[in-house]
Amino acid sequence: MKTFVCGHRNPDVDSVMSAYALAELRRRTGTDNVVAICAGLLPDRAKWVFDHFNITPIRPHRDVYVRVRDILDETLPMIDARMTLLEALRTLESSGESSLPVRAEDGMFLGMLSPVRLLNYFIAKGDLSIPVGQATLCPCTQILNEHDCVHDVRTAAIRSSHNHFPVVDDQGRLLGTVVKRSFALPPPARMILVDHNEIEQGIPGLDEIPVVEVVDHHRISFAPTKEPIRYTADVVGSACTLVARMYRAAGERPTREVAGALIAGIVSDTLLFQSPTSTDEDRKTCAWLEKLSGETAEDVMRGLLSVASPLQSMTPDQAVASDAKTYVESGHRFILAQIEETNLSLFHTHADELAAAMDRAVAGHGLDFMALMVTDPVRGNSELLYRGQESVRRALPFRRGPEGTLLMPGVLSRKKQLLPEILAALG
């Protein structure tokens, strides 16, 4: 069974690097078929980390919905149209199934063949030596595409009078068969979450596969599980700090590449230890990783900041969604987004465009409000752009700036400094 390791939607560097490093640790400690994935497009700064340390980037995924291709019954044969009817009958008998799909020479799906259809043909023609492709095949009322989501086709398949459903690719080539009983099987994958534990923030489809482990440094808001799971949480500044601790606990030494990726996650999430979320453990862990990677935290942070900010490299809609987390609290649904920008004058230049993009996000996602926190990690300040429910904005303890934004001197952490004020305003 495949095990995914994945961070939150709109991933940041800490989310991506903790997934990469934890997947490597789990493979080393005996878990087979572990794959780190990214919940959406890789951020540019994560790409820089992978390139700088010569690491193959983890693959972006839009979702982890269970697809029809995931439940194909690979034990069932397909009947080649060039077989004789007698050979096809023997194949049917050995399979123990009531029907099997027929594949043409070019791989295309032709129809279904059943013993009843064979018997009728033999009675009519008295000859089982002709090729299957020349016989009249059973029509199929439900042909599945390999990309179909199981939750979209399950009800119709279960209610169908047929037990076997051919599966084709986008060109109509036959890939195999799904049998009705497959819709009742457990999901073919499981999930390890890093840097988040809220389903709302997880990759789409997360609710369809079991979560077997969580590694996180945020508040706990996880749904109940059917079985016990491994849960690692602590008050540190970075999920990568927790993953590095897990390497030590397992007696494993990170490679230079893994150590470098972990440093990048730590310094990006703690803003090189300037954020109030930073702890002594973050600093000590980073010092240990520096020895293994041969790179300093300062050099890695300098490299990260050399990558163009979202305000320069993205459209306004992309920028406000690049590191955005969705929350549901006190009957309110809202998004808190954050961008690191060492030139706040650039932010002021684009403020109107960003505000318009946020208005579209509020309407499009059915939000009560959205806040964009733009942080200058060099000077240790942030400014807040807010759109939506005005009563919440008025309850926030930040004064208005000349550009219409809310000034947040000394505020660097969305998790530890902004979210508590938002929750207090809702209360």
N, C-alpha and C positions, 0 to 999 in steps of 0.2 A: 504494500500500500504506500502511496506517495504521501509525504508529509511536507506541507508548505510552511515556510517561515516568512511572515509578512508584517510590515509596519502599517501605520495608519494611511488613510487616503491623503491626497495632496502631500506626499512624503517630503520630509526634510532630511538633512544629512544624517542625523542621529538615527532616525527611523530606518533608513536604507542600510547604514553600516552595521547597526546592531543585528539586523536580519541576516546580512552577509556573514558576520562573524559567528553568530549563534548556529547557523546552518552548518558551518565548518566544524564547530565544536561537537554538534550532535553526530555528524558523520564520523568524527574521530572516536567518539565514545560508543559507537556500535549501532546507531540508528540508520537503517538502510533507506535509500531513495528519499533523501531530504533535499528540498529545493528552496532556495531563497528567492522570493519574488518581490516586486515593487508594485504597490497599489496605485497604478497610474504611471505617468511618464516620469522618468528619472530627472530630478532637478539638475540644473547645470553644475552646481557645486558638487553634487555627488559624482557626476561624470568626471569632474576634475580629479577627485580622489581616486577613482578607479584608474584613470589614465596616469596619474602621478606615481602610483604604486604598482603600475603594470598588472592590474587585476582585470580579469574578464568581468564586465558589468553584469549584475543580476538582471533578469528579464522583467520588463514591465508587463503587468497583467491588468486588463480592464475589470475582470471579475473572476470569481472562482465558482460560478454556478456549475452544477453538475450537468454535463451535456450528454446527448445520446451516445456519442462516441465513447464515453466513459463507461457505459453499461453494455457495450457489445458483448455477446456471448461468443468468445473466441474458440470455444470447443465445437461449435456447430459448423459443419462443412457447407460449402456452396456447391451447387451443381453446375458443371460446365455444360454449355449448350451443345458441345460436340460429343458428349456422352451419349451412348445408346439409352433407350428407355429402360432396358434391362439393367444396365450399369447404374442408372439413376435410382431404380427400385432398390437395388442392393445398398446404395448409399443411404437411402431413406430408412431402410430396415436397420442398418447398423447404427444410425444416429438415434433411433428411438423417438424421433419427432414426427408430428403429424404433417408437416410441410417444410420445404426448404426453398430458398431463393435460387433462381437460375441466372447465370451470368453469361453474357455473350462473349465472343472472342475479343472484342474491344473493351471488355470490362463493364459494359452497360447492363443495367438491370432489365431482365426480360419479363419476369413474372414469377409466380410461385408454383411449385409442383407438389402434389400430394398423392398418396397411394390411391385414393378414390378416383382422382383424375386419371391416373395411370390405368386403373382397372376399366374405367369407362372407355378409354382409348383402345385398350386391348380388345374389349368386347366389340367395338365398332370396326377395328382394322385387323385384329388378329396378328399383329406384328409388333414386337418390342425391340426390333433391331434398328429402327430408324433413330436418327439423332433427336435429342430432346428439343433442340431449337426448331424442329419442324412440327412439334406437337402443339396443341392448343393448351395454353397454361392458364392457371387460375388468375383472375383479376385480383389486384390488391387495392383495397380501399384506403389504406393508410401507409404511405411510404414516408419514412422518417429521414430527415437530413442530419448528417453527423453533428452539425452545429446547433440543432434544436436544444433548447433548455428542457431538461426532464420535467420540470414543474409545469411547463406549457403543454406537454403532450401526455402526461401521465393519466389524467382523468379519461380522456378519449380512448387511450389504449386499454385501460382497465375495463371500460364499458364495452369495448369492441367484442364481437363474436369470434375474432381471430386471436390466436395465441402467438403468432410469429409476425414480426414487422421488419421488412427489409430496410436497410440503412444505406443511403447513397451519399456521395459527395456533391459539391455544387455543380459538377458536370453530369450527374446522373450515373456515375460509375458505382457499382455495387461494392460495398465495404464489408457487409456481413449482416447479422441478424440480431435483433433484440427480442427476447421472449418476454411474455407478460410477467412471469415471475421475477424478472430482473428489476421491475419497478418497486418491488418490496425489499430489495437488498439494501444493506447499509451503504452509506456514501463511500465512494472508492478513494477518498482522500481525507486527510485530517489537517489541522491547522495549529501552528504555534504563533501566538501574537507577541510582538515586541513593540515597545514604546506607546502602547495604548491598550485599553481593555474595554472600551465602550463599543458596542455593536454599531452604533450610529457613525462612529469614526472609522470603522473597519472597511475592508474591501467589499464591494457588492458581492452577494452570494455567501458571505460568511455565515449567515444563519442556516445554511443548508449542510454544512460540514462540521463535525465535532471539533471543538477546541480542546487540545490536550495539554497545553502549557501556555503560561503568560509570563512575560518578563517586562516589567513596567515601573516607571517612577512617577506616575500621576495618581490622582485620586482613584479609588476603587469604585467602579460603577458597573461591575460585570454581572451578566445574567446568570441565574443558577444553572449548574451543569448536572447531567444525569449521573455522571460518575466522578470520583475524585480526580483532580488534575494537579499537575505541578504548577505552583504559583510563586514567582519570585518578585518581590516588590520591596522598595526601600526609598527613604528620603535622600536621594542623591540628585545631581544635576543632569544626569544623562543615562539613557538606557545602556549605552556602551560601557559605562562604568560597571553596571551590574553584570554584563556579559563578560567583561574582563575578570571580574571577581569569580565568575563561574568557571573560567579557564583555570584559575589558581586552585579552586576547590576540587576540580577534577584532576589536578596534577598535570595539566597540559600547558605547554609553552606556546603562545601565539607565534606564528611566523612573522617575518618582517612585514609582509603585506597585511596580515590581519591586524598586527599591532598598529600599523599606520592608519588603517581604516578606523580602528577604535579611537585613536587620538583625534581624528577628524570629527567623529561623532561627539566626543566629549567637548572639544573646544568650540564647536559650532553651537551646541546646546547651552553651554555655560557662558558663551561670549568671552572665551579665554579667561574664565573664572571671575568675570566682572558681574555676572548675574547673581542676584540674591539666592538663586537655587543652588549655587555652587557649594560644595562641601569639601572638607579636608580629604575625604576619600577620593573625590574626583581628582584633586591635585596629586595625591600620592599614587593613584592608579596611573595617571598620565605620566608621572615621572618614571614609573616602572616600564611603561610602554615605550617611552622615549629611548630607553636603553636597548630595547628589542628591535626597534624600527630604525634607529640611527638618525631620527629626525626630531627636531624640537617642536613643542606645542606652538611656539611663536611662529616658526616657519610654516607649519601647516595652516595656521590661522591666516597668515599673510597670503598664502596661496589661495585659500578659500575666498578671501576678500578681493583677490585680483579678478575673480570671475564677475562679469557684469551683473548688476542687480536686476531683479525682475522688472524694475521700472524702465530699464534700458533695453532689455532683451525680449520682453513680452508685450502683448497687447494689454490694455487695462483689464479686460475680462480674465485673461490668463494670470495677470499679476495678482489680482485679489483672490484668486482661487489656488495660487501656487502653494501656500501653506495655510490652509483654512481648516478649522475643526468645528464640527457641528455639535451643539449641545441641546438637550431638552431638559429644562428645569422649571419647576413651579408653573407648569402649564405653558411655558414659553419655548419656542424653538428659535435658536439663533446661531450665528456663526461668528467666531473670533478668528481673524486672520492676522498674520504677522509677516512683515518684510524687513530684512536687514538692509540698511541704506546708510552709507557713510556721508552722503551729501543730501541733507534734508531739503535744500533749495530745489533739487530735482523733484522731490516729492511735492513741494508746493506748486511747481510748474504743472504737474500732472494731476493735481488734486481734483479738479472738476471732472476730468475724464474718469478717474478712479471712483468718484462719487456716483457717476452715472452707471458705471459697471456694477457697483454695489446695489444700486436701485434695481437693476435688472436681476441680480442674484436674489434679492429679497423677494421680488415678485415671482421669479421662476422657481424658487425652492419653497415658497410658502412660509417665509420666515417672519418673525415679529421684528427682528432687527439684525443688523450686521455691524461689526466694528473691525476696522483695519488698524492695527498697531504697527507703526513704522519706527523701527529702532535704529539708533546710531550707536553701534557697539564701541566706537572709538571714544565718543564724548559721554557715553553713559546716559543718554536721554531717549525718550520716545515721544511721538505725537500720535493722536488717535483721530481717525476719520470715522464718523458714526452716521448710520442711516437707518431709519425705521422709527420704532415706537419712541416718541419724544419724552414720555414720562421717565423712561429708564435713563435716557441721556441726562436729564435734569438732575437725577439722583446721584450721578457719578461725581466724585470729589475733585474733578480736574477743571481748571479754569480754561476759558476760551483763549485761543491765540489770535493774532491778527489775520491769519489766513482762514479762520473759521474752524480750525482743528482744535482738539483738546490737548493742552500741554501736559506732559507727564515727566517732569524732571526726576531723574534717578530711577525711573521705571524701565526695566529691561525684560522682565519675565511675564509672558502671557499667563502661564500657569499659576505663579505664586503671587503676582501683583495685580494683574488685570482681572482674571477670573473671579477672585474673591470679592472685588469691588462690584462686578456685574451681579454676582449672586446676592450681595447685600442690597443692591438697588432693586432687585426683583422681590426681595423680602419686605 
